[in-house]
Structures are given as C-alpha cells and as structure tokens.
Amino acid sequence: MKNSNSMGHFRHFLLVVCVFATIPGIGNTRTIAVDLYVKSGVLETADDRTLPVLCFASSETGQAFLPNSEIGLEVGDELLVTLHNQDDSYHGFEVLGLGGAGSSVAPGSSETFQFLFPEAGCWLYRDPVNLPINQGLGLTGPIVVIDQNADHDAEFLWHLNEFSEGWLTHHEAGEAIDTAIYLPNYFTVNGRSGADTMDDPRALLAGQVGDNLLIHVVNGGLRLHSLHFHGYHVNLVWRDGAPLSEPWVKDTIAIPAGGTALFQLTPHQSGLFPIHDHVVQSVTANGVYPLGMIVFADIQP
Ligand SMILES: [Cu+2]
C-alpha cells in the first residue's frame, strides 16, 4: 500500500490511535475503504446531449456517468481509496490540501491511498496528473466529513463544475488540447444543471423556517464560481480546511477553482428561491439560459 500522506499526517494518525486506545469508549476510529475506477464516461446535459468525459467510477464494469461519487465520512475516519486505472494513460488521486499531489498510477494498475479526517468539512478530490486537463475532463469529486456530535437539521452538497465541449471532444478524438483556449459551455452542480438540480436531494435546499441547514460546497472546475442567494443571506463558517473566526454574513460568495466552503443557513422566511452563479454565462447550457449553474431553496413555513 502506498501512503500518500506526509509523515506529519502519519504521526498524527499514530497519535490519534494511541489517544483513542487509552480512553475507554472512544476507540471507534473507522476505516472506510473506497474503490474508484478511472475510465471514460458521459455527462448528460440539461439540453439533452451526451458529452464524453473521464470519470472516477464506483463500479468496475458498465457505463460510467458524472457526477463522480460523493465520499461521505465522519470526523475521525481513516479513508483508504484504491484507484484502479482502466484508462490508457496515467492517472492519480489527490485530496486537495491533504496529500496525493505527486501520485501517478500506470494504465492497468491499482494503488491504495490513505487519508485521515480529524475535522468536519468538505474536500475536493481530483486527478493531479496532466493538470489542468484531466481535472477539466471530469476527474474531480467531493468528500464530505460530518461531525456526528454536532447538531443540524439537514446538510447538502454542491459540487460545482464547468466543462469545455472543445476539450472533451478533442480528448475523445485523441487530439492535443491547447490549455490556452478554455471556453466552458456547460456548468453543473452535482453533474446536473438548470431545473434538473431540483431532482437531486443533495442539491435542493429542502427545509423549514428556523431549521439549521449546512451546505457543503466544493469547486471542481477551473474557474471561479460566485454563488448568489435569493431570499436569504447565509453564514460562511468554514473555507479551504479551516473555520472562520467569525461567520461572514453574505448573499454572494465566490468559490475559487479548487476551493471549498461550508455555509450555514437558518431560513427566516418560507418560499422557493434560486441560488445561481453570479456570472450569467455560467447559468447557461451551450448558451441557453437558465440551464446552467442554478439550484433552489424550497423552504416550508
Ligand atoms: Cu440572482
């Protein structure tokens, strides 16, 4: 097994195990094992097209689709990801901010990577090989770590992405991709866009006035996405691996490429409200508005 973390993380892991071993009743560090298969797949768009992408698929066989699997964890978990490279070029597995940046797995090979999650939040995983191309072809995914002792009424996930049809079709045809030309024309949340996001229970903010709602956001795209809330201001409470000293109350929050954030919302009014990228181009699908990066809050009295 390859340990993709630094020695610092390894020592931290030993420390955690020792502490848990000496405190009766707190010895339940879990190990979560996940298999991911890198292979070609498809993105089904809001304008009923099918685009060729690369996927971290959860199944060895069968057609792969975006979005890539969410990895759901609890605070204290150890994650073991075994990456099976079924593609014909090298791919790796990185969790941004935690390790794996130098990983590279040969075609037809498998490797296991270890990560530790001592704190709640959300992280982005991606292929660190051939950046930014492989990331732009679809190889990103979300990790959500829940504090099982914290209290909230519901939690949600928005995995943001944008896709350049030019890059996807060049890659499928085996042609070189010019990274100086990046013109994304599809913009997704959890692999969906437009009103289709309402069918995703991880994306639709469903709740009641007074609820304590948590929203995990990871930007797997190569561009900044600025999320604008109608109906509410939210509290930005955590970003890029660290809590804010004080919540930042905002109705528009910019998430840079590769960025992560945690919003807290206690709705003060009922209604159905859109939340969308403030860059209008990103609310389109191949130029058609509003089939892009938009989600909804559906709050009952
Ligand atoms: Cu707006």
Residues whose N, C-alpha, C, O or C-beta is under 5 A from the ligand:
A	BS01	CU	H228
